[in-house]
């Protein structure tokens, strides 16, 4: 059941039978996935392989109220066991270290499951494109957990750019720069330790872990901008993290003349989150900050700054379509993730019934978004490792 605040109606549909790989005890993100997926009953968690330690994973699943027989030792047992059931899972979310994403996603798709995967989708563009082809060939949805992109204010920004309210887009200024890892906190925290180990994290730390979030949001807001070339410099201020970076600056030249900057950091001491997206046009600018996600700053040259509030009737219809609560009440991260999971569910259902018209009208972080994120990181690493030089985007 889902309440549509825009029309004050209730839509009822069967939840999609869903499993998780990873996301167990100590996971930084597992609880958010479960809360978002099940909040509007888009999904029903019925199985999982929650931990690399089978006993600990089984205990965790039992604590969630799952049937012990459906708490599996690993993803292979999960997919095989559920395939043998008439009520087996239809979709799976992957919330494991980066180095496992490709193999688990591939196995899930080969078992005919829809997949939602944490980012980065995998380590290389070649792997990402292979998963994209496999999902298309099997007729399955492959989504990526860009959960910050579900806010209504992001939809408002997209609609305003499309309507020409900013004029010609000239500058895209992105940042995601928190300070929680300004010291070597991974020494005492296993949940962080793998993120700074290239065996598990891959070729980057903050570029893949943080920067791809605002990058994807900028692509939602300005879908016509295409990167022509970029230059990246990255640093390891906590020396033990090398060769992985804990700070990076990327410059981007877009085809058509617009210019972009991305600052991403885990050592911005004192900062809480500091994920910001600023779009500068020839007559006005927009700025969104994820610590104040219910507001969108609209700045027209020569006029007072306007702060557009979530849920207000002056917003574009697209910004109101997924409101959960009436205006005046703050929405936050869980609502954004819930919106994204709702779109995943809608895409899965439409795919299942061959509804091309519905699929054409849906926008969610799909396989193409996953490929794009991997491609951006790959180009940034290529530039940085060559000494911070401009490279043609490929």
Protein Blocks (a to p, Z undefined) as FASTA:
>chain_A
ZZdfklopacdddddddddeejiehiaklmmmmmmmmmnomaccfbdcfbfblklmmmmm
mmnopafklmcfblklmmmmmmmpmkbcfbdcddddfklmmmmmmmmmmnopacdddddf
blbfklmmmmmmmmmmnopacddddfklmpfklmmmmmmmmnopnopafbdcdddddfkl
mpcfklmomklmmmmgmklnomafklmmmmmmmmmmmmmmmmmbccfbdcdddddfblml
pcbdfbdcdddddehiiacdddddfklghianlpacddddfkbccdddfklmmbccddde
hiacddddehiakbcfklmmmcfbdehiacdfklmmmmmmmmmmmmmmmmmnopaklmmm
pccddfklmmmmmmmmmmmmmmmmnoopacddZZ
